[in-house]
């Protein structure tokens, strides 16, 4: 007998409405208003596909086992913070920022560091390979994208040489960012004798679902004495056809490297339950830079980088410069920027004219008119995809790291930010940002409003799903 298709249709209709009604009770729980609206809109139009997507990526929280594992690391962070303070760590002039960052990321500000900005893509790889070749104790790498292309091959070869000298080398890679190269990269690393693990691997069983939460950090550590952090992955700078990346990385020597090491050690422990080093050695002082490490992610009490950024935009008195390839602000940041502009704070946002994520770019562009109308200046960087992520607030704070100014980085990704408080480091970043501005085209408000209605419609549609991007 043929099944009664009319009954199947009625049952499916009932299921769709049950999903819609249930979503009204479940989705608003512990989510932002923007995220709630986006999920409800998706589920009301596409109940079954929307539900499946929500089950896969809809929760910005880790399963209980991972939260419990992170809780076991709290004494590890507390012990390191106490040792750093005992060395007579130099607090920044505006200690309130450092205190808040310490509450958010568990690590204090420390003086005595050498901080070197590296803006040349090939230069970063050259310096990293040279430092690995000079390593004497160990090498540790955490990367969102680690490819087995020519660029990645140079780093793998250096790691192989380090292993041949008897050094332990550990690598963590994110399976989403490294997906096109993952198997080849892991195979080559293991063949070289490197211990490699996936960060936040996707697992369906026993409460281990990733829920699309990614480890977006870029952290390269040599001997616990040299640390690199910033926006650059280990992959060819032109790995996307027609797109060449421009990055910014900070190479650090000094006590702050112990805090960078702690972030890697914690991430390794969360994946393996193996603590490679119970008490990271604090390097000797190497310069005058005052640096603080701010890790952020779902394990930490608040959205660390976002919380700090919104507060500091509200505190700004003279000038704000924000450089980011992806700008999808939430309501709190959007309101803070608009209010600061109305207070006559000069605000420059530097984004990229070269686009590698079309849907994200459409969502980003939907905010331009609102920002321009409030007095915020927007500049589009020419020629390269400006993938660098950095912020300067007045002359008292510089921030460089892996976090974009978007909801994904705020809520879903594991990120790392380096806060710099000394005048020299802030002035150097200001000079880098001025170079970005000199090579950018300002967005004219009148001309921007002349874009087509179809373009505006596409931007508004992308903005509706912005919290899901």
C-alpha positions in Angstrom: 0.0 0.0 0.0 1.1 3.6 -0.7 1.7 5.7 2.4 -0.8 8.4 3.2 1.2 11.4 2.1 -1.4 13.9 3.3 -0.9 12.7 6.8 2.8 13.0 6.5 2.4 16.5 5.3 0.2 17.3 8.3 2.7 15.7 10.7 5.5 17.7 9.2 3.5 20.9 9.6 2.9 20.1 13.3 6.6 19.4 13.8 7.5 22.7 12.3 5.2 24.6 14.6 6.4 22.7 17.6 10.0 23.7 16.7 8.9 27.3 16.3 7.1 27.4 19.7 9.9 25.6 21.5 12.5 28.0 20.1 10.6 30.9 21.7 11.4 29.5 25.1 14.8 28.1 24.5 16.7 30.4 22.2 16.5 33.7 24.3 18.1 32.0 27.2 21.6 33.5 27.9 21.9 35.0 24.4 22.2 38.5 23.1 19.2 40.2 21.6 20.9 40.2 18.2 21.7 36.5 18.3 18.2 35.7 19.5 16.6 37.6 16.7 18.8 35.9 14.1 18.1 32.4 15.3 14.4 33.0 15.7 14.2 34.4 12.2 16.0 31.5 10.7 14.0 28.9 12.6 10.6 30.5 11.9 11.3 30.5 8.1 13.2 27.2 8.0 12.2 25.2 11.2 13.9 21.9 10.5 17.1 23.1 8.8 17.3 25.9 11.4 16.9 23.4 14.3 19.7 21.2 12.9 22.0 24.2 12.5 21.2 25.4 16.0 22.0 22.0 17.5 25.3 22.1 15.7 26.5 25.6 16.4 23.9 27.4 18.4 25.4 27.2 21.9 28.3 29.6 22.7 29.2 27.4 25.7 31.5 24.3 26.1 30.2 21.0 27.5 30.5 20.4 31.2 33.6 18.2 31.0 35.6 21.0 29.4 34.5 23.6 31.9 35.5 21.2 34.7 38.9 20.7 33.1 39.4 24.4 32.8 38.5 24.9 36.5 41.4 22.6 37.3 43.7 25.1 35.6 42.8 28.0 37.9 45.6 27.3 40.4 48.0 27.1 37.5 47.1 30.6 36.4 47.0 32.0 39.9 50.4 30.6 40.8 52.0 32.1 37.7 50.3 35.5 38.3 51.6 35.5 41.8 55.2 34.8 40.7 55.0 37.5 38.0 53.8 40.0 40.6 56.5 38.9 43.1 59.2 39.9 40.5 58.0 43.5 41.0 55.9 43.8 37.9 55.6 47.3 36.7 51.9 48.4 36.6 50.9 50.7 33.8 50.1 54.3 34.5 46.4 53.6 34.1 46.2 50.6 36.4 42.4 50.3 36.1 42.8 48.8 32.6 45.3 46.2 33.8 43.2 45.3 36.8 40.1 44.7 34.6 42.2 42.7 32.1 43.6 40.7 34.9 40.1 39.8 36.1 39.1 38.9 32.6 42.1 36.8 31.6 43.7 35.9 35.0 47.1 37.3 34.0 48.7 40.6 35.2 50.6 43.3 33.4 54.4 43.0 33.5 57.3 45.3 32.6 60.7 44.5 31.3 59.7 43.2 27.9 61.1 43.7 24.4 58.3 44.1 21.9 59.0 44.2 18.2 56.3 44.8 15.6 56.7 42.7 12.4 54.6 43.7 9.4 56.3 41.8 6.7 54.6 38.5 6.0 57.8 36.7 4.8 59.8 38.4 7.5 57.7 36.7 10.2 58.3 33.3 8.7 62.0 34.0 8.3 62.3 35.1 11.9 60.3 32.2 13.2 62.3 29.6 11.3 65.5 31.2 12.5 64.3 31.2 16.1 63.2 27.5 15.8 66.7 26.7 14.5 68.2 28.5 17.5 65.9 26.7 20.0 67.6 24.8 22.8 64.7 23.6 25.0 61.4 23.2 23.2 59.1 24.7 20.5 55.3 25.1 20.9 53.0 26.3 18.2 49.3 27.1 18.3 47.7 28.1 15.0 44.3 28.5 13.4 45.7 27.7 9.9 48.7 25.5 9.5 49.1 24.5 5.9 51.5 22.0 4.3 52.2 24.4 1.4 55.6 26.1 0.8 55.3 28.4 3.8 54.1 25.7 6.2 56.8 23.4 4.7 59.5 25.8 5.8 58.2 25.7 9.4 57.8 22.0 9.4 61.3 21.5 8.1 62.6 23.8 11.0 60.6 21.7 13.5 62.1 18.5 12.0 65.6 19.9 12.6 64.6 20.8 16.2 63.4 17.2 16.8 66.6 15.9 15.3 68.5 17.9 17.9 66.4 16.2 20.6 63.9 19.0 21.3 60.3 18.3 22.1 58.0 20.1 19.7 54.2 20.4 20.2 51.7 21.8 17.7 48.0 22.6 18.1 46.0 23.4 15.0 42.3 24.2 14.6 40.6 21.6 12.4 38.2 24.2 10.8 40.8 26.8 9.9 43.3 24.2 8.7 40.7 21.9 7.0 42.0 22.0 3.4 45.5 21.1 4.6 44.8 19.2 7.8 45.6 15.7 6.8 48.8 16.6 4.9 50.0 18.9 7.7 49.4 16.4 10.4 51.1 13.6 8.4 54.2 15.8 7.7 54.4 17.0 11.3 54.1 13.4 12.7 56.7 12.2 10.2 59.0 14.9 11.5 58.5 13.6 15.0 56.4 16.6 16.2 53.6 15.9 18.6 50.4 17.4 17.1 46.8 17.6 18.3 43.6 19.2 17.0 42.2 22.1 19.0 38.5 21.8 19.6 37.9 18.7 17.4 34.4 17.9 16.4 33.0 15.0 18.3 29.4 13.9 18.4 29.5 11.4 21.2 29.5 11.9 25.0 28.8 15.6 25.0 31.9 16.5 23.0 30.3 18.4 20.1 32.4 21.5 19.1 29.4 23.6 18.3 31.4 25.6 15.8 33.6 27.1 18.4 37.1 27.6 17.1 40.6 28.2 18.5 41.5 31.3 16.5 44.8 32.0 18.4 48.1 32.4 16.7 50.9 31.7 19.2 54.5 30.6 18.5 56.8 29.9 21.4 60.5 29.1 21.4 62.2 27.9 24.6 59.6 29.8 26.7 61.8 32.9 26.0 60.5 34.2 22.7 56.9 34.5 21.8 55.0 35.6 18.7 51.4 36.6 18.6 49.2 38.5 16.2 47.1 37.9 13.1 49.4 35.7 10.9 48.8 32.1 10.3 51.3 29.6 8.9 50.2 29.5 5.3 51.1 31.2 2.0 50.2 34.9 2.1 48.3 34.5 -1.2 46.6 31.1 -0.4 43.3 32.6 -1.6 43.3 33.2 -5.4 43.6 36.9 -6.1 44.0 37.9 -2.4 47.3 38.7 -0.7 47.3 39.1 3.1 49.0 41.8 5.1 49.5 41.0 8.8 50.9 42.4 12.0 52.7 40.2 14.6 54.4 41.1 17.9 57.6 39.3 18.7 58.1 39.4 22.5 61.0 38.7 24.8 60.8 39.0 28.6 58.5 38.1 31.4 55.3 38.4 29.3 56.4 35.3 27.4 55.7 33.2 30.5 52.1 34.3 30.2 52.0 33.5 26.5 53.3 30.1 27.4 50.6 29.6 30.0 47.9 30.1 27.4 49.4 27.4 25.2 49.9 25.1 28.1 46.3 25.5 29.1 45.0 24.9 25.6 47.2 21.7 25.4 45.9 20.5 28.7 42.3 21.1 27.7 42.7 18.8 24.7 45.0 16.1 26.3 44.8 16.5 30.1 48.6 16.7 29.9 50.2 19.7 31.5 53.6 20.0 29.7 55.0 22.4 32.3 53.6 22.9 35.8 55.3 26.3 36.3 56.5 28.2 33.2 59.9 29.8 33.7 59.7 33.6 33.8 62.3 35.0 31.4 64.7 37.8 32.5 63.9 41.3 31.6 64.7 42.2 28.1 63.4 45.8 27.5 61.1 48.6 28.6 57.7 47.4 27.2 54.8 46.9 29.6 52.8 44.0 28.3 49.7 42.1 29.5 48.3 38.9 27.9 44.5 38.7 27.6 43.2 35.4 26.5 39.4 35.2 25.8 37.0 32.5 25.0 34.0 30.6 26.4 36.0 29.3 29.4 36.6 32.8 30.8 34.0 34.7 32.9 33.1 37.4 30.3 33.8 38.2 26.6 37.2 39.5 27.5 38.3 41.5 24.4 34.8 42.7 23.8 34.3 43.8 27.4 37.6 45.7 27.4 37.1 47.3 24.0 33.6 48.6 24.7 34.7 50.0 28.1 37.7 51.7 26.6 35.7 53.2 23.7 33.4 54.7 26.3 36.4 56.0 28.3 38.2 57.5 25.2 38.8 61.3 25.3 40.8 62.1 22.1 41.3 59.4 19.5 40.5 55.8 18.7 41.9 53.8 15.8 40.6 50.3 15.1 42.1 48.1 12.4 40.1 44.9 11.5 39.4 42.9 8.4 35.9 41.9 9.7 33.7 44.5 11.4 30.4 43.2 12.5 29.8 45.1 15.8 27.1 44.3 18.3 24.8 46.9 19.8 27.0 47.7 22.7 30.0 48.5 20.6 28.0 50.3 18.0 26.5 52.5 20.6 29.8 53.1 22.3 31.4 54.2 19.0 28.5 56.5 18.1 28.5 58.1 21.5 32.3 58.6 21.5 32.0 60.3 18.1 29.3 62.6 19.4 31.7 63.5 22.3 34.1 64.7 19.6 36.5 61.8 20.0 38.3 61.2 16.6 37.5 57.7 15.5 39.1 56.0 12.5 38.1 52.5 11.4 40.5 50.8 9.0 39.0 47.9 7.1 40.0 46.2 3.9 38.9 47.0 0.4 40.0 43.6 -0.7 37.3 41.0 0.3 37.7 37.4 1.1 34.4 36.7 2.9 31.6 38.2 0.7 28.7 37.5 3.1 30.6 38.9 6.1 31.6 41.9 4.0 27.9 42.6 3.1 27.0 42.4 6.8 29.9 44.7 7.6 28.9 47.3 5.0 25.4 47.5 6.4 26.8 49.4 9.4 28.8 52.0 7.4 26.0 54.5 6.9 25.1 54.5 10.6 28.7 54.9 11.7 29.4 57.6 9.1 26.3 59.5 10.1 27.5 59.6 13.8 30.9 61.0 12.7 33.0 57.9 12.6 35.6 57.9 9.8 35.9 54.6 7.7 38.9 53.9 5.6 39.3 51.0 3.1 42.9 49.7 2.7 44.0 49.2 -0.9 45.7 46.4 -2.7 46.0 43.8 0.1 43.6 42.0 2.4 44.6 43.9 5.6 44.2 40.9 8.0 45.9 42.7 10.9 43.8 43.3 14.1 44.9 46.1 16.4 43.5 49.0 18.4 44.9 52.3 19.9 42.9 54.2 22.5 44.2 57.8 23.1 47.9 57.5 24.1 47.4 55.0 26.9 46.6 51.6 25.4 47.5 49.6 22.4 46.0 46.2 21.6 47.3 43.7 19.1 46.1 40.1 18.6 44.0 37.5 16.9 40.5 38.9 17.6 38.4 40.5 14.9 35.8 43.1 15.8 32.9 40.8 15.1 30.5 38.7 17.1 32.2 35.4 16.2 35.5 36.6 17.8 33.6 38.1 20.8 31.5 35.1 21.6 32.6 31.9 19.8 36.3 31.9 19.2 39.3 31.3 21.5 41.4 34.5 21.0 44.5 36.1 22.4 45.2 39.8 22.8 48.4 41.6 23.8 47.9 44.8 25.7 50.7 47.4 25.6 50.8 50.3 28.0 54.2 52.0 27.6 54.6 55.1 25.5 57.1 53.6 23.1 55.0 50.6 22.1 51.9 52.7 21.7 53.8 55.2 19.5 55.2 52.4 17.3 51.7 51.0 16.7 50.4 54.5 16.0 53.0 54.7 13.2 52.0 51.4 11.8 48.3 52.5 11.8 49.2 55.8 10.1 50.8 53.8 7.3 47.5 51.9 7.0 45.6 55.2 6.8 48.0 56.6 4.2 47.3 53.6 2.0 43.6 53.7 2.4 40.7 55.4 0.7 38.2 57.2 3.0 34.5 56.2 2.6 32.5 59.3 1.6 29.1 59.3 3.2 27.3 61.0 0.3 28.9 58.7 -2.3 28.2 55.6 -0.1 24.5 56.4 0.0 24.4 56.3 -3.8 25.0 52.5 -4.0 22.2 50.5 -5.6 19.0 49.4 -3.9 19.9 45.8 -4.6 23.2 46.2 -2.8 21.4 47.7 0.2 18.9 44.9 0.2 21.8 42.3 0.2 23.6 44.1 3.0 20.4 44.2 5.1 19.8 40.5 4.6 23.4 39.7 5.6 23.1 41.9 8.7 20.1 39.9 9.8 22.3 36.8 10.0 25.3 38.7 11.2 25.2 37.2 14.7 25.4 33.8 13.1 28.5 34.5 11.0 
